[in-house]
Amino acid sequence: MTTVAETRPFDVPVAVETLARLTGREREVLRHLAKGESNRVLARRLGIAERTVRAHVTSIVRKLELGSRFEAGLVAFHHYEALAEEAIAS
């Protein structure tokens, strides 16, 4: 029997340089996605409207040429340290 991991690997290839396309706020939202936080929780933590969080997530998915929020979360998880370093450098 074939497992899901064998048929669809969960490694979403995005170069660290591609993350530079994101604004500082988008990188911040992406870091929170790595933790699996919902839009509502994210909005509360960042002090912005839930609708604004959705707009940031949509922009992140588009800029990184991903298929979903889930893939964005995977990218964030795999590049968490690079995202934090970029935030410090900005």
C-alpha positions as CSV (number, residue, x, y, z in Angstrom):
1,M,0.0,0.0,0.0
2,T,1.2,3.5,-0.9
3,T,1.2,6.2,1.7
4,V,0.3,9.9,1.1
5,A,3.9,10.9,1.8
6,E,5.1,8.6,-1.0
7,T,2.6,9.9,-3.5
8,R,2.8,13.6,-2.6
9,P,5.9,14.8,-0.8
10,F,5.3,17.7,1.6
11,D,8.4,19.6,0.6
12,V,7.4,22.7,-1.3
13,P,10.4,24.0,-3.2
14,V,10.8,27.8,-2.7
15,A,14.2,29.4,-2.8
16,V,15.1,31.6,0.1
17,E,15.7,34.4,-2.4
18,T,12.1,34.2,-3.5
19,L,11.1,35.1,0.1
20,A,12.5,38.6,-0.6
21,R,9.4,39.3,-2.7
22,L,7.4,39.5,0.5
23,T,6.9,42.6,2.5
24,G,7.9,42.7,6.1
25,R,4.3,42.2,7.3
26,E,3.8,39.3,4.9
27,R,7.0,37.6,6.2
28,E,5.6,38.1,9.7
29,V,2.3,36.5,8.8
30,L,4.1,33.7,7.1
31,R,6.1,33.0,10.2
32,H,2.9,32.7,12.2
33,L,1.5,30.3,9.5
34,A,4.4,28.0,10.3
35,K,2.9,27.6,13.8
36,G,-0.5,26.6,12.3
37,E,-2.3,29.6,13.7
38,S,-5.8,30.4,12.4
39,N,-6.6,33.7,10.7
40,R,-8.5,34.8,13.8
41,V,-5.6,34.1,16.2
42,L,-3.1,35.7,13.7
43,A,-5.3,38.8,13.6
44,R,-5.4,39.1,17.3
45,R,-1.7,38.6,17.7
46,L,-0.8,41.2,15.1
47,G,-3.5,43.7,16.0
48,I,-5.1,43.7,12.5
49,A,-8.4,42.6,11.1
50,E,-9.0,39.0,10.1
51,R,-9.8,40.3,6.6
52,T,-6.4,41.8,6.4
53,V,-4.8,38.5,7.4
54,R,-6.7,36.8,4.6
55,A,-5.4,39.5,2.2
56,H,-1.8,38.9,3.3
57,V,-2.1,35.1,3.0
58,T,-3.6,35.5,-0.5
59,S,-0.7,37.8,-1.4
60,I,1.9,35.4,0.0
61,V,0.4,32.4,-1.9
62,R,0.4,34.5,-5.1
63,K,3.9,35.9,-4.8
64,L,5.5,32.5,-3.9
65,E,3.4,30.8,-6.7
66,L,1.9,28.3,-4.3
67,G,-1.3,26.4,-4.5
68,S,-2.7,27.0,-1.0
69,R,-2.4,28.3,2.5
70,F,-1.2,24.8,3.6
71,E,1.7,25.0,1.2
72,A,2.5,28.5,2.5
73,G,2.6,27.0,6.0
74,L,5.0,24.3,4.8
75,V,7.3,26.9,3.2
76,A,7.2,28.9,6.4
77,F,8.0,25.8,8.5
78,H,11.0,24.9,6.3
79,H,12.3,28.5,6.0
80,Y,11.4,29.7,9.5
81,E,14.9,30.8,10.5
82,A,15.5,32.6,7.1
83,L,12.2,34.5,7.6
84,A,13.3,35.6,11.1
85,E,16.8,36.6,9.8
86,E,15.2,38.7,7.1
87,A,12.9,40.4,9.6
88,I,15.9,41.4,11.7
89,A,17.9,42.6,8.7
90,S,15.0,44.8,7.5
